[in-house]
Amino acid sequence: MLKKIFVIFLLMFIVNTKSNACTSVIITKGATKDGSAICTYICDGEFHPILKYFPEAKHNPNDSINIIDWSGNIRGKVAQVSHTYSVVKWMNQHQLAIGETTFGGREELQNPDGLLHYEDLMIFALQRAKTAREAIKIMINLTEEYGYRGEGETFSIVGKKEAWLMEIIGKGPGVKGVIWVAVKVPDGYVTCHANKARIGDFSKYSKDECMYSSDIKSFAIEKRYFDSDSQSTFRFCDVYCPPTPQNKRYSASRVWSIFRRIAPSRKFSTDYHRGIKGANPYPLWTKPDKKLSVDNVMDLMRDHYEGTKFDMTKGIDAGPYGTPNRWRPITWEKDGNEYTWERPISTQQTAYSFISQTRSFMPDEIGGLFWYGVDDTYFTCYIPLYVGINDIPESFATGDFRKFSWDSAWWVFNFVSNYAHLKYSYMMPEIIKVQSHIENMFLNNQDAIEQTAKLLLEINHDLAIEYLTNYCVANGEQVVEKWKELGEYLMTKYNDGYVKDNSGKVGEMGYPDKWIEKVLKSRPEQFKLSPKMNFKNF
């Protein structure tokens, strides 16, 4: 039975392999107000995510896991280990969390004959590792034994003792293993990555702070990616994922926005992500001006460059109601020129996101807290899920992206966000009001819930787990019900372009003056009525 569960589980992950536009942040425990290490992950993709929980389990010596392709065919098998840990999406029972972003890199290094994608490496590591270092070792060993078929990948790996950033890329068709490098994020600092390799010169780190493949440099020389005679500094991010105007704009803009918000005193320049020649890339990590709380981090993930000259709620491209969303494709050509929309941290095609809290000073069952939300981070409402739970909200584990369903949390949140784009500047404040109320309630109740759970752990472990599970499941379902009500309310109030007041009276709100001015400027005569006739002349 367990073998079948793993087959179904891996099928779901292999089908959902198009999350190649993501953002991830690591906030070390010395950079947070409560001493928790935080990992965030925004998974952007067109597929429908289903929240999964996998219980701790024991396995027989000859058990294996089938790796399934898109057509449902078995591509290969991976030997199962004797014992696997429980996992809530991307965080396990030992408070180990993993996030990722795909940086692509050199296309010729992808190995279509490899068995494992990055999702496989992540889940196997979470089911088998207690620490960040163990996770790194497991993922590398798996690529050497079974082969890696993905593109270049960056992983955020956060455990109770350490936080690491790891980057890998294949060695080409038919070759197992990966070229890889991993660096420990210094305590008190924040790092982030967004679809572009970030680790540069790693020679300056000690053996305790950095690990890498033995052929990381020789392979690059062999492939003529690096010339040791003419190039003095070997930078992984430049050698295996060369910077271009497009990936700077697409990826470095998001890194810049995270850094400029947490460390405004450093006044990070826009030059690098705008492709200015000679501009220095952003540092791998930075120290925040102030220590961050969980709600600060939630706010960081809701970013369209508001308040900057790249603010996506401004300009004619934002439409009359200031929507920050830009429909795909993100790049296009016109009259021989290439163009691109801004790529924000918060985007409409986000499938799900999480903020994990790893708190080594608390029992694992309570210390590992997984804040989970579906759809666009700006519209979502994060629910708390403790790693000690043994069940998850049904509505978050239900749904098919090909068919709408009110039983699916993902569809309920998508209904609200998609409708709100019709009158964003009107509806968004109302959504934020509900969102803030619920999230603040969870945050305000967090200490009381955890203190109660601690007491129960001392008395009866099973009772404590039941308490936490009931709390998390009930909250998740209540949030979905509240979002259904919110959707119905917005549909009623903002129907057919009208806006109803509190008494139900319908009002004609029209368009903002600035937008009308732009319309009239583009077509000054089309909407003009004939001058009013002056009867005094008769």
TORDOMAR-611625 format. One line per 10 residues: their letters; for each residue x, y, z of C-alpha. Coordinates in steps of 0.2 Angstrom, whole numbers, plus 2048, in hexadecimal, padded with zeros to 3 digits. Example, Ala and Ser with C-alpha at 12.3 -4.5 7.8 and 13.67 -1.06 7.14 Angstrom:
2
as> 83E:7EA:827 | 844:7FB:824
//
This chain:
538
mlkkifvifl> 800:800:800 | 80E:80C:805 | 817:808:7F4 | 807:80D:7EB | 806:81E:7F5 | 818:822:7F0 | 814:81E:7DE | 805:82A:7DE | 80F:837:7E7 | 81D:837:7DB
lmfivntksn> 812:837:7CC | 80A:847:7D2 | 81B:850:7D4 | 821:84A:7C3 | 812:851:7BB | 814:861:7C3 | 826:865:7BD | 823:876:7B5 | 826:881:7C5 | 835:889:7BD
actsviitkg> 830:89B:7C2 | 832:89C:7D5 | 839:8A6:7E3 | 841:8A0:7F3 | 848:8A9:802 | 852:8A3:811 | 852:8AD:821 | 85E:8A6:82E | 859:8A5:840 | 864:8B4:845
atkdgsaict> 85A:8BF:839 | 849:8BB:840 | 840:8C3:850 | 83C:8B2:857 | 84C:8A8:853 | 843:89D:846 | 84C:899:836 | 840:89C:827 | 83F:895:816 | 833:89C:809
yicdgefhpi> 82E:895:7F8 | 823:89C:7EB | 81F:88F:7DE | 819:897:7CE | 812:88B:7C1 | 802:888:7B7 | 7FE:877:7BF | 7F3:874:7CE | 7FC:870:7DE | 7F4:865:7EB
lkyfpeakhn> 7FA:866:7FD | 801:855:802 | 805:84D:813 | 810:83D:814 | 811:834:824 | 821:82D:82C | 822:81B:826 | 82D:80B:827 | 831:801:817 | 836:7F0:812
pndsiniidw> 848:7ED:80D | 843:7EA:7FA | 837:7F8:7F9 | 839:804:7EA | 831:814:7E4 | 82B:815:7D2 | 82F:825:7C8 | 821:829:7BC | 822:834:7AC | 814:83F:7A6
sgnirgkvaq> 80C:831:79D | 80B:826:7AC | 819:81B:7A7 | 826:815:7B3 | 836:81C:7AE | 840:814:7BC | 841:80F:7CF | 849:816:7DE | 84E:80B:7EC | 844:80F:7FC
vshtysvvkw> 84C:812:80D | 847:809:81C | 83F:818:825 | 838:828:81E | 833:838:828 | 822:841:827 | 821:84F:81B | 814:85E:81A | 817:863:808 | 829:86A:809
mnqhqlaige> 82D:868:81B | 830:859:825 | 82E:853:837 | 840:858:83C | 83C:86A:837 | 846:869:827 | 83F:874:819 | 844:875:806 | 840:881:7F9 | 846:883:7E7
ttfggreelq> 847:88E:7D7 | 84C:888:7C6 | 85A:892:7BE | 85B:888:7AE | 86D:88B:7AA | 876:883:79B | 869:879:792 | 876:86D:78B | 879:867:79D | 868:860:79F
npdgllhyed> 867:84D:7A0 | 857:846:798 | 85D:834:79D | 85E:839:7B0 | 850:832:7BB | 84D:83F:7C8 | 846:851:7C7 | 849:85E:7D4 | 838:85A:7DD | 83E:848:7DF
lmifalqrak> 84E:84E:7E7 | 845:859:7F3 | 838:84D:7F9 | 845:83F:7FB | 850:84A:805 | 841:84F:810 | 83C:83D:813 | 84E:838:817 | 857:846:81F | 857:84F:830
tareaikimi> 864:85D:82C | 868:868:81E | 879:860:81B | 871:84F:81A | 864:855:80D | 872:85C:802 | 87B:84B:803 | 86C:841:7FF | 867:84B:7F0 | 879:84A:7E9
nlteeygyrg> 87A:838:7EC | 869:835:7E3 | 86F:83E:7D4 | 87F:834:7D3 | 875:824:7D4 | 866:827:7CA | 86A:837:7BF | 862:848:7BF | 857:84D:7B1 | 853:85F:7B6
egetfsivgk> 85A:870:7B2 | 865:87A:7BD | 85D:87C:7CE | 860:886:7DE | 85A:87F:7EF | 856:887:7FF | 85A:87B:80D | 856:880:81F | 858:875:82E | 859:877:841
keawlmeiig> 86B:87B:841 | 870:882:830 | 869:88A:820 | 871:886:80F | 86F:88B:7FE | 873:87E:7F1 | 874:87F:7DE | 875:870:7D2 | 876:86D:7BF | 877:85E:7B5
kgpgvkgviw> 886:857:7AB | 87E:854:79A | 875:846:792 | 878:835:798 | 883:83B:7A6 | 87E:838:7B8 | 882:843:7C7 | 882:856:7C7 | 88E:865:7C9 | 889:86D:7D9
vavkvpdgyv> 88E:879:7E7 | 886:87D:7F8 | 88A:88B:804 | 884:88E:816 | 87B:89E:819 | 883:8A8:827 | 877:8AA:836 | 86F:8BB:837 | 86E:8BD:824 | 861:8BB:816
tchankarig> 863:8B3:805 | 857:8B0:7F6 | 857:8A9:7E5 | 84B:8AB:7D6 | 84F:8A1:7C7 | 861:8A6:7C5 | 870:89D:7CC | 877:8A8:7DB | 886:8A0:7E2 | 896:8A8:7DB
dfskyskdec> 8A8:8A7:7E1 | 8A7:899:7EF | 8BA:898:7F1 | 8B9:8A4:7FF | 8AF:899:80B | 8B6:88C:817 | 8B3:879:815 | 8A6:87B:823 | 89C:888:819 | 89D:881:808
myssdiksfa> 89C:871:7FF | 89D:86D:7EC | 8A0:860:7DF | 8B3:85B:7DC | 8B1:85F:7C9 | 8A8:86F:7CB | 8B6:879:7C3 | 8BF:86C:7B8 | 8AE:867:7B0 | 8AB:87A:7AB
iekryfdsds> 8BD:87B:7A4 | 8BA:86B:79A | 8AA:872:793 | 8B2:882:78F | 8A7:88C:79B | 8B5:893:7A4 | 8C7:897:79F | 8D3:896:7AE | 8E0:8A0:7A4 | 8D6:8AF:7A0
qstfrfcdvy> 8C9:8AF:7AE | 8CF:8B1:7C0 | 8BF:8AE:7CA | 8B4:89F:7C8 | 8A2:8A3:7CC | 896:895:7CB | 887:8A0:7C7 | 890:8A8:7B8 | 898:898:7B1 | 889:88C:7B2
cpptpqnkry> 87B:899:7B0 | 882:8A8:7A6 | 87A:8B9:7AA | 86F:8C0:79C | 865:8D0:79B | 855:8C5:79C | 85A:8BA:7AB | 860:8CA:7B4 | 84F:8D3:7B2 | 845:8C3:7B5
sasrvwsifr> 84E:8BD:7C4 | 85A:8CA:7CC | 84B:8D6:7CD | 843:8CB:7DA | 853:8C9:7E4 | 855:8DC:7E4 | 844:8DF:7EA | 846:8D3:7F9 | 857:8DB:7FE | 851:8ED:7FB
riapsrkfst> 842:8EA:807 | 84C:8E1:815 | 85B:8EC:814 | 856:8FD:80E | 865:905:816 | 870:8FC:809 | 867:905:7FB | 869:8F7:7EE | 86B:8FD:7DD | 85F:8F8:7CF
dyhrgikgan> 86D:8F9:7C2 | 871:8E6:7C2 | 85F:8E0:7BF | 85D:8ED:7B2 | 86C:8E6:7A9 | 877:8F6:7AA | 889:8F1:7A4 | 896:8EF:7B2 | 889:8EE:7C0 | 88D:8E3:7CE
pyplwtkpdk> 882:8D4:7D2 | 878:8D4:7E2 | 881:8CB:7F1 | 87D:8B9:7F5 | 875:8BF:806 | 873:8CE:810 | 86F:8D3:822 | 85E:8DB:825 | 85D:8EC:82D | 850:8E4:839
klsvdnvmdl> 84C:8D3:83F | 83E:8CB:835 | 82D:8C4:83C | 822:8B7:833 | 816:8C5:82E | 825:8CF:827 | 829:8C0:81C | 817:8BE:816 | 818:8D0:811 | 828:8CD:807
mrdhyegtkf> 820:8C0:7FD | 813:8CC:7F8 | 81D:8D7:7EC | 81A:8E0:7DC | 827:8ED:7DE | 81B:8F8:7E6 | 822:909:7EA | 830:908:7DD | 831:90E:7CC | 82D:8FC:7C6
dmtkgidagp> 81D:8FC:7D0 | 812:8F0:7C6 | 802:8F8:7CD | 806:908:7C3 | 806:90D:7B1 | 7FA:90A:7A2 | 800:8F7:7A2 | 7F7:8F6:7B3 | 7E7:8FA:7AC | 7DA:906:7B3
ygtpnrwrpi> 7DA:8FD:7C4 | 7EC:8FA:7C7 | 7EE:8E8:7C6 | 800:8E2:7C8 | 7FD:8D2:7BD | 804:8D1:7AC | 7FE:8C3:7A1 | 80A:8B7:799 | 814:8B6:78F | 820:8C1:799
twekdgneyt> 82B:8C5:78A | 826:8CA:778 | 82D:8D2:769 | 826:8E1:760 | 82D:8EA:751 | 83E:8E1:753 | 840:8E5:765 | 83F:8D9:774 | 834:8DE:783 | 830:8D6:794
werpistqqt> 824:8DA:7A2 | 82B:8DB:7B3 | 82C:8CB:7BD | 825:8CD:7CF | 827:8C3:7DE | 814:8C1:7E0 | 80C:8BB:7D0 | 7FC:8B5:7CA | 802:8A4:7C4 | 809:89F:7D5
aysfisqtrs> 802:88D:7D9 | 807:88E:7EC | 813:895:7F8 | 819:892:809 | 823:89A:818 | 82B:88D:823 | 830:890:835 | 83E:885:83C | 840:888:84F | 84D:87D:856
fmpdeigglf> 849:883:868 | 838:87A:867 | 832:868:866 | 832:863:853 | 81F:860:853 | 81C:872:857 | 82D:87A:852 | 82A:876:840 | 81C:882:839 | 817:882:827
wygvddtyft> 80D:891:821 | 805:88C:811 | 7FB:896:804 | 7F4:892:7F3 | 7F3:89E:7E4 | 7FB:8AF:7E2 | 804:8B4:7F2 | 7FC:8C5:7F2 | 7EB:8BD:7F3 | 7EE:8AE:7FD
cyiplyvgin> 7EB:8AB:810 | 7F9:8A1:819 | 7F3:893:824 | 7FE:88B:832 | 802:879:830 | 80D:871:83E | 819:863:838 | 812:858:846 | 801:857:83F | 7FA:847:837
dipesfatgd> 7ED:84E:82B | 7EA:85D:821 | 7DB:867:81B | 7D1:85E:80E | 7CE:86D:803 | 7E1:870:801 | 7E3:85E:7FC | 7D5:85E:7EF | 7D3:864:7DE | 7D7:863:7CB
frkfswdsaw> 7DE:872:7C2 | 7D4:86C:7B3 | 7C3:86E:7BB | 7BC:87B:7C7 | 7B6:875:7D8 | 7B0:87F:7E8 | 7B8:870:7F2 | 7C9:875:7ED | 7D3:883:7F7 | 7DD:886:7E7
wvfnfvsnya> 7CE:88A:7DD | 7C5:894:7EA | 7D4:89F:7EC | 7D6:8A0:7D9 | 7C4:8A5:7D7 | 7C7:8B4:7E3 | 7D7:8BA:7DB | 7D1:8B9:7C9 | 7C1:8C2:7CC | 7CB:8D0:7D6
hlkysymmpe> 7D5:8D4:7C6 | 7C6:8DC:7BF | 7C6:8EA:7CB | 7D7:8E7:7D5 | 7D8:8F8:7DD | 7C7:8F6:7E4 | 7C7:8E4:7E9 | 7D9:8E2:7EF | 7D7:8EC:7FF | 7C8:8E2:804
iikvqshien> 7D1:8D2:801 | 7E0:8D8:80B | 7D5:8DD:819 | 7CE:8CB:81B | 7DF:8C3:818 | 7E8:8CE:825 | 7DA:8CA:832 | 7DC:8B7:830 | 7EF:8B7:82F | 7F0:8C2:83E
mflnnqdaie> 7E4:8B7:848 | 7EF:8A8:844 | 7FF:8B2:849 | 7F7:8B9:859 | 7F1:8A7:85E | 801:89F:85A | 809:8A0:86B | 7FA:89A:874 | 7F8:88B:868 | 80A:886:86A
qtaklllein> 80A:887:87D | 7FB:87C:87E | 803:870:872 | 813:86F:87D | 809:86B:88C | 800:85D:883 | 810:856:87D | 816:854:88E | 806:84B:893 | 801:841:884
hdlaieyltn> 80A:842:873 | 7FB:83B:869 | 7F0:848:871 | 7FB:856:86C | 7FC:850:85A | 7E9:84F:859 | 7E8:861:861 | 7F4:868:854 | 7EC:85F:845 | 7DA:864:84A
ycvangeqvv> 7E0:876:84C | 7E9:876:83B | 7DB:86D:831 | 7CD:878:838 | 7D6:888:835 | 7DA:882:823 | 7C8:87E:81F | 7C1:88E:828 | 7CD:899:81D | 7C6:891:80D
ekwkelgeyl> 7B4:894:813 | 7B8:8A6:817 | 7C0:8A7:805 | 7B0:8A1:7FD | 7A6:8AE:807 | 7B2:8BB:801 | 7B0:8B6:7EF | 79D:8B7:7F0 | 79E:8C8:7F9 | 7AA:8CF:7EB
mtkyndgyvk> 79F:8C7:7DD | 790:8D0:7E5 | 797:8E1:7E8 | 7A1:8E2:7D8 | 795:8DB:7CC | 794:8E1:7B9 | 7A0:8EF:7BC | 796:8F7:7C9 | 79A:8F9:7DC | 78D:8F7:7E9
dnsgkvgemg> 78E:901:7FA | 78A:8FA:80B | 777:8FD:808 | 778:8F4:7F8 | 776:903:7ED | 77E:901:7DC | 78B:90F:7D7 | 794:913:7C7 | 7A6:914:7CB | 7AD:917:7BA
ypdkwiekvl> 7C0:918:7B6 | 7CE:921:7C0 | 7D2:932:7B9 | 7E4:92E:7B5 | 7DF:91F:7AA | 7D2:929:7A1 | 7DF:936:79D | 7EA:929:795 | 7DB:922:78B | 7D7:934:785
ksrpeqfkls> 7E9:938:780 | 7EA:928:776 | 7D9:92B:76D | 7D4:93D:770 | 7C6:93F:763 | 7BE:92E:764 | 7B4:930:774 | 7B1:943:773 | 79F:949:771 | 79A:957:766
pkmnfknf> 79C:968:76E | 78C:96E:777 | 782:97A:76D | 782:98C:773 | 770:993:771 | 775:9A5:775 | 77C:9A6:763 | 76A:9A3:75C
//
